[in-house]
């Protein structure tokens, strides 16, 4: 759901207004991307170990 929300915001051109909101949004996107990457890596390892 988080990933879909971010995609909609990007596609609709919704952007933060102030520099502090931009900074916060950037940190949030980086944290979210890192979290998704870790979860994907764990899933790939789990799938490979079950084979």
Secondary structure, 3 states (H helix, E strand, C coil): CHHHHHHHHHHHCCCCCCHHHHHHHHHHHHHHHHHHHHHHHHHHHHHHHHC
